[in-house]
Amino acid sequence: MRDEIDRLSLSKEEQLASYEVIDAVEAQFEGGKPSKAVVQMLLNGLPKAGSIATIASFFFSLLG
């Protein structure tokens, strides 16, 4: 997901904010049982790009 963020034409601030979101999502999954609501809220904070949306959908599907 970080590679996709790097490919987008984001400002440095937007890029750093996106990395923080990714870190928070990873922490949710590493913690054992991620919260669907928290993960969805975090993923909704990412830029609305096709590749990002596809990856975000995949993460959310893991919560199934």
Residue pairs with C-beta under 8 A, 6 or more apart in sequence:
1 22
1 52
1 55
2 19
2 22
4 49
4 51
4 52
4 55
5 15
5 18
5 19
5 22
5 46
5 47
5 52
6 15
7 51
8 15
8 47
8 49
8 52
10 18
10 47
14 47
17 45
18 46
18 47
21 42
21 43
21 45
21 46
22 46
24 42
25 39
25 42
25 43
25 59
28 34
28 35
28 38
28 39
28 42
29 39
29 59
29 62
34 63
36 60
36 63
39 59
39 60
39 63
40 60
43 56
43 59
43 60
46 52
46 56
